[in-house]
């Protein structure tokens, strides 16, 4: 390893050891251990400017989301960050307190911003919720309780809910509405769709769809020969004006009916490029040769060294009026609403080659594979730049890993190194080491095979997904108990993590916990129900435990040796082991056997609860098989294969198991 790389990893290790996230700030000697999956609150005064800017960016994202729904004449304006707490889930929760200007009045808001990173989230990766109905920002966001109610009742008759514009039913409705508008138009030229927004769906005797269509005149005649043609077949005409249409339609018995609609023209016309490029919906590039053309000055490449091509195109932009501003009027009233290319001088800048161009196609494939839909083009721009930097790092990680791990564009590939450290690392082990009230396990002294996998012997349920809840500790706990019960009583149940989230009063539900404490709580509660009887929803709820539905009870628990040979012997004889692990090396993990350097995967910083289900040797490389709770779309179908024998990432520091009796 050259000196530069050594220096890089040492700096990297320092950042890892100083970051904070999942279980709070760690516990010093004599204090209660930090909780796996819990919240961490960094000291803003001790952060570097870059680290603090990352949190400020999340706060600004929350304000951006609130402005999307605000009806105020003046947009909400972020002023300063008061505090922030972060939590690892299947994504990241940010509990943010910030100062905001609302109608020019300073207010302090407390909101929960969630960045989901799994395939269950479609139509957007960011959301913001109020922490209290009395919060000044509550009118612009959703209260968590209301979100839960909506989640459960969205399909009730008469209930209207926001819908995903990518849903095939919604797209079919939008296309029908567009054709209906064209058929009722006196225009010689066909309108084509630019944007679909503000989508709502209601279950009646069929479905009611309400949405806003943004359309523009094309160069195609408005006749039956051009029906259902879009922008590709019918280029937009630069001579006409775009229009916005509010539409409500009903679909019943397989047929659509227009309930009402109204369209009003926009006043903007295209100004640069000499084509219809800036009217096309596009994220990175416009699907044409616009960005290779002469842009006002001599140019020879692709991007203008700014975020122009990631900004909304074909949407209104507010430019200050050239005349004197009226201080009694709002910023919007003092502006001219027009369609600009991004509100900057992009098209007059030299267009360099763009160092990230080699990753453009990879980013498109990444978004498609992981269903990534960003809240704005600016956010997409930021995430592409992060993706580009991460792919450069992946090359270095691949070169430096001591094992056979394959690193690449996982669903975390659009999260920066700094964000990942803050969001996924930071649970510090107690200064005196992990402690437990349970006795030490008896280690078998008989021989055991060179490889073993409890998935092949009926002791492991399918991979689950914890969602936006810091309940990794609960999944680690139930996974262990599922295996114990299957081996002792010959019955494999999928057990309820939600029961632990709701009813375990020793741990803290979605704010984190420890398997050793969960065993005790289960014994006090009276046992565990199945996943089917007590379904998982990933929220802290009122306990709904029903003793008549209990299928599993515990008789105790044990601590298992830190010696990995002893761990393998115990696992072979007794079943899967609940462990804590430092999750850092998991960010870009795709497959193979991970063996990261200890200098940046600190074995004392455990931040994630998982389950060892087996072990083996591959091409001379010993490994553990670790079951995760981030869904099957991560790692090797939801599993992490990690080096066995040197305490990699602290996987041997918190090894425990429940005990059950034969029924």
ChimeraX attribute file (.defattr): number of C-alpha atoms within 10 A of each C-alpha:
attribute: neighborCount
match mode: 1-to-1
recipient: residues
	/A:1	7
	/A:2	6
	/A:3	7
	/A:4	9
	/A:5	12
	/A:6	12
	/A:7	11
	/A:8	10
	/A:9	15
	/A:10	14
	/A:11	13
	/A:12	17
	/A:13	17
	/A:14	13
	/A:15	16
	/A:16	23
	/A:17	19
	/A:18	14
	/A:19	24
	/A:20	29
	/A:21	29
	/A:22	34
	/A:23	31
	/A:24	25
	/A:25	19
	/A:26	21
	/A:27	18
	/A:28	15
	/A:29	11
	/A:30	9
	/A:31	11
	/A:32	11
	/A:33	23
	/A:34	26
	/A:35	31
	/A:36	34
	/A:37	31
	/A:38	31
	/A:39	29
	/A:40	29
	/A:41	21
	/A:42	21
	/A:43	13
	/A:44	15
	/A:45	8
	/A:46	9
	/A:47	13
	/A:48	9
	/A:49	10
	/A:50	10
	/A:51	15
	/A:52	16
	/A:53	13
	/A:54	15
	/A:55	21
	/A:56	19
	/A:57	11
	/A:58	18
	/A:59	27
	/A:60	19
	/A:61	20
	/A:62	23
	/A:63	22
	/A:64	19
	/A:65	19
	/A:66	22
	/A:67	17
	/A:68	13
	/A:69	12
	/A:70	17
	/A:71	11
	/A:72	11
	/A:73	12
	/A:74	17
	/A:75	20
	/A:76	21
	/A:77	18
	/A:78	20
	/A:79	16
	/A:80	15
	/A:81	20
	/A:82	13
	/A:83	15
	/A:84	23
	/A:85	23
	/A:86	28
	/A:87	33
	/A:88	33
	/A:89	31
	/A:90	21
	/A:91	22
	/A:92	26
	/A:93	24
	/A:94	24
	/A:95	23
	/A:96	22
	/A:97	19
	/A:98	20
	/A:99	17
	/A:100	23
	/A:101	17
	/A:102	17
	/A:103	14
	/A:104	12
	/A:105	9
	/A:106	15
	/A:107	16
	/A:108	17
	/A:109	21
	/A:110	21
	/A:111	24
	/A:112	23
	/A:113	22
	/A:114	22
	/A:115	19
	/A:116	21
	/A:117	25
	/A:118	23
	/A:119	16
	/A:120	12
	/A:121	16
	/A:122	18
	/A:123	15
	/A:124	15
	/A:125	19
	/A:126	19
	/A:127	18
	/A:128	24
	/A:129	23
	/A:130	24
	/A:131	21
	/A:132	16
	/A:133	15
	/A:134	11
	/A:135	16
	/A:136	16
	/A:137	24
	/A:138	18
	/A:139	15
	/A:140	20
	/A:141	24
	/A:142	20
	/A:143	20
	/A:144	17
	/A:145	16
	/A:146	13
	/A:147	13
	/A:148	14
	/A:149	10
	/A:150	16
	/A:151	12
	/A:152	11
	/A:153	14
	/A:154	19
	/A:155	15
	/A:156	12
	/A:157	13
	/A:158	15
	/A:159	13
	/A:160	20
	/A:161	16
	/A:162	15
	/A:163	21
	/A:164	18
	/A:165	19
	/A:166	13
	/A:167	12
	/A:168	10
	/A:169	16
	/A:170	20
	/A:171	14
	/A:172	13
	/A:173	21
	/A:174	24
	/A:175	18
	/A:176	17
	/A:177	22
	/A:178	22
	/A:179	19
	/A:180	13
	/A:181	19
	/A:182	19
	/A:183	15
	/A:184	8
	/A:185	13
	/A:186	10
	/A:187	12
	/A:188	14
	/A:189	19
	/A:190	28
	/A:191	29
	/A:192	28
	/A:193	22
	/A:194	22
	/A:195	17
	/A:196	18
	/A:197	14
	/A:198	15
	/A:199	18
	/A:200	18
	/A:201	23
	/A:202	21
	/A:203	18
	/A:204	16
	/A:205	12
	/A:206	14
	/A:207	20
	/A:208	22
	/A:209	23
	/A:210	26
	/A:211	23
	/A:212	20
	/A:213	24
	/A:214	23
	/A:215	25
	/A:216	27
	/A:217	25
	/A:218	25
	/A:219	19
	/A:220	22
	/A:221	16
	/A:222	20
	/A:223	12
	/A:224	9
	/A:225	9
	/A:226	13
	/A:227	15
	/A:228	12
	/A:229	17
	/A:230	18
	/A:231	20
	/A:232	10
	/A:233	13
	/A:234	18
	/A:235	20
	/A:236	28
	/A:237	21
	/A:238	18
	/A:239	10
	/A:240	18
	/A:241	16
	/A:242	25
	/A:243	19
	/A:244	18
	/A:245	19
	/A:246	16
	/A:247	21
	/A:248	21
	/A:249	20
	/A:250	22
	/A:251	18
	/A:252	13
	/A:253	8
	/A:254	8
	/A:255	8
	/A:256	17
	/A:257	15
	/A:258	16
	/A:259	12
	/A:260	11
	/A:261	15
	/A:262	11
	/A:263	15
	/A:264	11
	/A:265	14
	/A:266	19
	/A:267	13
	/A:268	18
	/A:269	17
	/A:270	21
	/A:271	13
	/A:272	14
	/A:273	16
	/A:274	10
	/A:275	15
	/A:276	20
	/A:277	23
	/A:278	23
	/A:279	27
	/A:280	23
	/A:281	18
	/A:282	18
	/A:283	20
	/A:284	19
	/A:285	18
	/A:286	18
	/A:287	13
	/A:288	11
	/A:289	10
	/A:290	17
	/A:291	21
	/A:292	13
	/A:293	15
	/A:294	16
	/A:295	19
	/A:296	13
	/A:297	11
	/A:298	12
	/A:299	20
	/A:300	15
	/A:301	15
	/A:302	19
	/A:303	24
	/A:304	21
	/A:305	15
	/A:306	13
	/A:307	19
	/A:308	22
	/A:309	24
	/A:310	21
	/A:311	20
	/A:312	22
	/A:313	23
	/A:314	27
	/A:315	22
	/A:316	17
	/A:317	18
	/A:318	16
	/A:319	16
	/A:320	15
	/A:321	14
	/A:322	9
	/A:323	8
	/A:324	8
	/A:325	14
	/A:326	10
	/A:327	8
	/A:328	8
	/A:329	12
	/A:330	15
	/A:331	18
	/A:332	15
	/A:333	16
	/A:334	19
	/A:335	17
	/A:336	15
	/A:337	18
	/A:338	18
	/A:339	23
	/A:340	22
	/A:341	25
	/A:342	20
	/A:343	13
	/A:344	12
	/A:345	11
	/A:346	19
	/A:347	21
	/A:348	14
	/A:349	17
	/A:350	19
	/A:351	23
	/A:352	13
	/A:353	14
	/A:354	12
	/A:355	11
	/A:356	14
	/A:357	12
	/A:358	10
	/A:359	17
	/A:360	15
	/A:361	9
	/A:362	15
	/A:363	21
	/A:364	14
	/A:365	13
	/A:366	18
	/A:367	14
	/A:368	11
	/A:369	14
	/A:370	20
	/A:371	19
	/A:372	22
	/A:373	18
	/A:374	18
	/A:375	17
	/A:376	17
	/A:377	20
	/A:378	17
	/A:379	16
	/A:380	20
	/A:381	20
	/A:382	16
	/A:383	18
	/A:384	22
	/A:385	18
	/A:386	17
	/A:387	24
	/A:388	23
	/A:389	18
	/A:390	21
	/A:391	22
	/A:392	14
	/A:393	16
	/A:394	20
	/A:395	12
	/A:396	13
	/A:397	18
	/A:398	18
	/A:399	14
	/A:400	14
	/A:401	17
	/A:402	14
	/A:403	19
	/A:404	18
	/A:405	23
	/A:406	18
	/A:407	25
	/A:408	21
	/A:409	21
	/A:410	19
	/A:411	24
	/A:412	20
	/A:413	24
	/A:414	26
	/A:415	20
	/A:416	18
	/A:417	19
	/A:418	15
	/A:419	16
	/A:420	21
	/A:421	22
	/A:422	28
	/A:423	25
	/A:424	26
	/A:425	29
	/A:426	34
	/A:427	31
	/A:428	30
	/A:429	26
	/A:430	19
	/A:431	14
	/A:432	11
	/A:433	13
	/A:434	12
	/A:435	13
	/A:436	14
	/A:437	11
	/A:438	18
	/A:439	11
	/A:440	13
	/A:441	14
	/A:442	12
	/A:443	17
	/A:444	16
	/A:445	9
	/A:446	8
	/A:447	8
	/A:448	15
	/A:449	10
	/A:450	10
	/A:451	15
	/A:452	19
	/A:453	20
	/A:454	19
	/A:455	15
	/A:456	9
	/A:457	12
	/A:458	15
	/A:459	24
	/A:460	25
	/A:461	16
	/A:462	13
	/A:463	17
	/A:464	16
	/A:465	22
	/A:466	24
	/A:467	25
	/A:468	22
	/A:469	25
	/A:470	33
	/A:471	36
	/A:472	32
	/A:473	36
	/A:474	32
	/A:475	27
	/A:476	27
	/A:477	29
	/A:478	25
	/A:479	33
	/A:480	27
	/A:481	31
	/A:482	23
	/A:483	30
	/A:484	27
	/A:485	25
	/A:486	17
	/A:487	20
	/A:488	15
	/A:489	14
	/A:490	14
	/A:491	14
	/A:492	17
	/A:493	22
	/A:494	18
	/A:495	27
	/A:496	21
	/A:497	28
	/A:498	29
	/A:499	29
	/A:500	32
	/A:501	30
	/A:502	20
	/A:503	21
	/A:504	22
	/A:505	16
	/A:506	14
	/A:507	25
	/A:508	21
	/A:509	28
	/A:510	29
	/A:511	23
	/A:512	28
	/A:513	28
	/A:514	27
	/A:515	30
	/A:516	24
	/A:517	18
	/A:518	22
	/A:519	28
	/A:520	19
	/A:521	18
	/A:522	22
	/A:523	14
	/A:524	13
	/A:525	16
	/A:526	15
	/A:527	20
	/A:528	25
	/A:529	26
	/A:530	18
	/A:531	15
	/A:532	11
	/A:533	14
	/A:534	18
	/A:535	14
	/A:536	17
	/A:537	17
	/A:538	21
	/A:539	19
	/A:540	17
	/A:541	15
	/A:542	10
	/A:543	14
	/A:544	11
	/A:545	20
	/A:546	14
	/A:547	12
	/A:548	7
	/A:549	13
	/A:550	15
	/A:551	14
	/A:552	21
	/A:553	21
	/A:554	20
	/A:555	13
	/A:556	16
	/A:557	21
	/A:558	19
	/A:559	21
	/A:560	26
	/A:561	20
	/A:562	15
	/A:563	13
	/A:564	17
	/A:565	14
	/A:566	16
	/A:567	18
	/A:568	28
	/A:569	18
	/A:570	22
	/A:571	24
	/A:572	21
	/A:573	13
	/A:574	17
	/A:575	28
	/A:576	31
	/A:577	29
	/A:578	30
	/A:579	27
	/A:580	29
	/A:581	27
	/A:582	25
	/A:583	23
	/A:584	24
	/A:585	19
	/A:586	18
	/A:587	22
	/A:588	24
	/A:589	25
	/A:590	24
	/A:591	19
	/A:592	19
	/A:593	25
	/A:594	25
	/A:595	23
	/A:596	23
	/A:597	17
	/A:598	15
	/A:599	17
	/A:600	20
	/A:601	24
	/A:602	23
	/A:603	20
	/A:604	20
	/A:605	25
	/A:606	29
	/A:607	29
	/A:608	32
	/A:609	31
	/A:610	28
	/A:611	29
	/A:612	29
	/A:613	25
	/A:614	23
	/A:615	23
	/A:616	19
	/A:617	15
	/A:618	11
	/A:619	6
	/A:620	7
	/A:621	15
	/A:622	18
	/A:623	23
	/A:624	26
	/A:625	24
	/A:626	22
	/A:627	31
	/A:628	27
	/A:629	27
	/A:630	22
	/A:631	21
	/A:632	18
	/A:633	18
	/A:634	24
	/A:635	24
	/A:636	17
	/A:637	16
	/A:638	19
	/A:639	25
	/A:640	26
	/A:641	26
	/A:642	28
	/A:643	27
	/A:644	23
	/A:645	14
	/A:646	13
	/A:647	17
	/A:648	22
	/A:649	27
	/A:650	23
	/A:651	29
	/A:652	22
	/A:653	23
	/A:654	25
	/A:655	22
	/A:656	27
	/A:657	29
	/A:658	27
	/A:659	18
	/A:660	18
	/A:661	13
	/A:662	8
	/A:663	9
